[in-house]
Amino acid sequence: MKVAYYPARPGEPSLADLGYAGPGAGTVVTIGAFDGVHLGHRRLIERVRTAAAEIGALSVVVTFDRPPASVVRPGSAPSLLTDLDQKLSLLAATGTDITLVLHFDAQRAAEPAEEFVAEVLVGCLNVRAVVVGHDFHFGRNREGDVALLQRMGARLGFDVTGIRLSRSGPISGAETEAISSTRIRGLVGAGDVGAAARLLGRWYQLRGIVGHGDKRGRELGFPTANLEVDQEMQLCADGVYAGWYLRPDGTRHQTAVSVGRQPTFFASRPYSLVEAHLLDFQGDLYDEMGTVELVAQLRGQVKFGSVEALIDQMTVDVAQTRRALAGASAV
């Protein structure tokens, strides 16, 4: 899959740079923030790829360089399940021909829905068909929806399909399970990373540059990689998790992950840290981009009465991590 930006800025690839030179056979397009690129998103994108193959068109995912909510309502924008690099990597794995990344700013937010369709879908992409979620909204004040797309499509010559984003069942006795990024954020925030993974189709990831912490883990006999996770990302509930640490070279290591405020040592820390203790590993991880995949929550955050009690519990956490990962099935 190829990535282009619109409008392209210096140093960014444009559609022309990808060899997309105009109308041709046209495109089949889906549009959205695609935060998390969950199973519902992937089902939608598969419909796009199938429809494009049937008519000999290009399959295109249109997304944004930042969450629209961060521009429209910056004080209450939700946390992110994926940053832009993660999202583009996950979209690449879907096999779509092109991902078009729109620069989203106040001007784009104020654009009437009809102008967006005329400029981006028709003028830029020569759209032949659009596939979106059934509750999709776009344009100024979210005035655009599936019905508006269908009216414009009838006039301008493109088909429109709205589908429900769901995961095939049976789940809890149901044939399908509705999926949304909002729901997944809630599960992650509650620490239920297993349920979140079932809707994502993968383990939930946190990533960041490995920074230089206070070396306390090393002093306790459990050295940790301290991930500097972007504050916009959705953290899981404070606690200890079994998971995997992914290094940039592609190697994976069993890891016990602590997310929390270190209450045993600090009376009040205003933010949570993400610390990964790699099992059976010795080496320098500083300044690399580290990623943890969270498989299961082992326990909540606890304030211990002594350092010795904390060390005893960390020994238990490591043993439980081994058991949890040995018994974890693929998502």
N, C-alpha and C positions, 0 to 999 in steps of 0.2 A: 504494500500500500504506500501511496505517496502523499505527502503533506504539502499543502499550499496555504498561503495567507491572503486574506482579502480585507481591505486593500493592502497589498504587499508594501512593506517598508524596506529601507535599505538593508540588504543582507538576508532578507527573507525570500523564500521561493514563492513565485506566483503560479497561477494556473498555466500561463504561457511557458514558464520555465519547465513545467512538467510535460510540455508538448500538447496541452489542451488548447487548440487554436480556434475554437468557435463551434458553431452548431453541430456539425457532424451528425452522429446518430442520437445525440442528446444524452440526458442523464436521468437516472432514477435516484431520488434524494430523500434522505431523512434529516431532520433538524432537531437539535436539543443540546442541553448542557452535558448530558451523558455522564454525570458524576457517578463514579464507581464502575461504569460499564458493566452493569449487573446482568443477570440472565434475561430479564425483560428487555433490556436494551439489545442484547445479542439476538434475541428472537426477532425483534423488529429489524435489525440490520440484515439478518438472514433473509427476511422477506424482501428487502431492498435488493440484495444480491440476486435472488431468484428472479424477481421481476425484471431486473436489468438484463440478465442472461436471456430471458425469453424474447426481448425485443432488440437485443444487440446494442444496448446502451451501456454507459459507464455507471457504476454504482458509486454514490457520493454520500459521505456523512458530513453534514454542516454542523459545526460546533463553535465554541467561543473561546477566546484567549483568557477569559476570566469569567467567574460566575456572574450572570446578569444581575443577580440579587446584590452583589457587592457594589454595583453602580446605582441600582434603583433604590435600594434600601440598605445602605452600608451599615447602619447601626444594628440591624437585626438579620443580616445575612447568615444563613446556616453554615456550619463547619463543612469542610470538604472530605469526601471519601478518597479522592484522588487529586493530586496536583496535575498541572497540564502535561508534564512529561510522562507521568504514569498513565494518564488518560490516552495520550496519543499512542503509547506503546500497546495498551490493551486494545485500542481500536485497530491498530495495525494487525493484530492477531486475528481479527475477524475476516480478513481477506478482502475488504472493500477496496475498490480501485483508488479512490481519492478521499482524503479528509481535508475539507476546506475550513480553515480556522478564521473566523471573523473577529476583527478587533471590535470589542464592545466598549463603548464609552457613552457619555451623556447624549451625544448626537444620535447614536444608534438607538439608545433607549427611547428617544423622543420620536423616532421614525414611525409614521403610520404603517399599519400592517400591510396595506395595499402597496405602498411604496417598496417595502421589503420584498414582497413577491415579485414586483416588476423589476426591481434592480438586481436582486441576487438570484432568485430562482429562474426567472425568464431571461433577463438580459445577460446575466453572467453564465448561467449553467444550462440554458436551453432545456429546461426541465420537461420530461415526458410523463413522469409520475412522481407523486410524493407519498411516502409512507411515514406516519407519525403515530404517537400514542393517542388514544381516543380523547384524552383530556388535555391535549397540547394547546398552549396559548403562546402568542408572540406579538410583537409590535408594541406601540405606545399604549400604556395602561393595560397591557395584555388583551387588547381588543380583538386580535386575530385568533381564530380557532379553526377547528376542522371544517365547520360549516362555511366559513368565509373562504377557506382554501378551495372547497368544492365549488362554490359559486364562481370564483375566479378561474378555476380550472376548466369549468364548462365553457367559459368565455374565451380563455386563452389557449386551450388545447392540451391540458394535462389532467391525468387522473389523480384522484386523492383517495387514500385508504387510511382510516384510523383504527388501530388495534389496541386491545387491552394488554398491558405488560404483565405477564404472569409466568409462573413456573409450573410445568406440567406435574400433576400429582401422581398417585394419591399422597396428600400430606394431611395428616390429622383427619382422615376420612373425606377430604375434599378432592375433587378432580384437579383443580388448579389452585394456586396460591398467588394472590396479587402481590406485585413487587413494586416498590418505590424506593428512591434514594432516601427519602425522609424516614421510611420505616427502617431501613438498614442503619441509618445514623442512630436511631433510637435503640436498636439492638446492641450496636457497638458501645454506645454510651452507657448501657446497662451492664456491659461485660459479657453479654451472650454472643461471643464471637463465633460459636458453632452455628447458631441460627443465622447469623449474618452471612457466614460462609455459604450456607445452603442457598441463599438468595443471590449472592454474588457469583457463585460458581467457582469460587477460589477462596483461599484463606485471606482474611483482611490483613493489609500491610500498613506498617508505619515505617517511614524511612527518614534519614537525615545524616548529615556529616557527623562522624564520630569525634566528639570534642574531648577536651582535657578536663575531667571532673576533679573532685577533691581527693581522689585515690582511696576513698574509704573502703570500697569493695575489695581492693587489693589487700588492704590492711586486715580485713576480716577473713581473708582467704578465698574470696569469691570475686575476682576481678571482673569488671563490667565494661562494656562499650556503651558510652553515654551518647545516645542519638539526639542531635539537635533538631527535633521535629518542628516543622513550620507551625506557627501558632494558629494558622487557618485550618489545620487538619483536625479531623474528629478523633479525639483520643478515646480509648476504652476506659471503663470505670477503673479507678485506682485498685490495684491488686497485683497478684502474681499470676503469670500465664506460662503455659508450655507452648513453645513455638520453634521456629526455624530462623536462623540468621543467614541471610544471603549476602555473600561478598561480591564485589564487582567482577571478580574472575569467574563467577558462576558456581563456586563451591557453596555447599549448604551445611550448616552445623546445628545440631540440637542446641537449644538455648532456653534458659529460664529467664523470662522477661518480667521486670518489675516496673509497673507504672504507678507513680505515687509521689508523695511529698516528704518521704523519709521522716515520719512522725516520731520515730525513736530518737532522732538526733535534733529535730527542729520543732519548736513549739508551733510555729506558723510559717509555712512556705506558701507563697501566693500562686504557685503553678506546679504542675506535675512533671516529673522527670521520666524519661524512658530509658531504662538501663537493661542491657542484655548480657547475661553471663553465659558465654559459650562453653558447653560441656566438652571436656577432654581437648581443650585448645590452648596452645601457647603461641603468642605472637603479638605483633604490633598492628592495631587496627586504626590508630589515630589518623584523622583527616580523610579517611575513605568514606564513600557514600555507603552506609549500611542500611539494610532493609530487614525488618523482622516480620515474619508471618505468624499470626496469632492463632493457635489451634484450639486451646481450651483454657478457661480460667481455673486456676487451682485453688485460690483463696482470695479473700478481700484484703485490704490494707489493714495492718495491725500495728499498734504501738506497743513495743515490748518493754518490759520492766528492766531489762539488762542487756548488754551486748552479748553475753553468753546465751541468753534465751533466743536472741535473734539468730546467732550462728547455728544453734540447734535447729531452728525452724528452716533456715536456708539449706541445711543438709537434707532435711525432709523434702523441701521444694525441689531440689535437684533429683532426688529419687522419684518423686511423683512426675517430674517432667519426663524422665526416661520412660516411665510406664505409660503416660498419656500419649507420647509420640509413637511408642511401639504399637499401641492399640488404635491409633488414628487411621481411619480409612481416607482415601482420596475424596475430595469434595465432588 
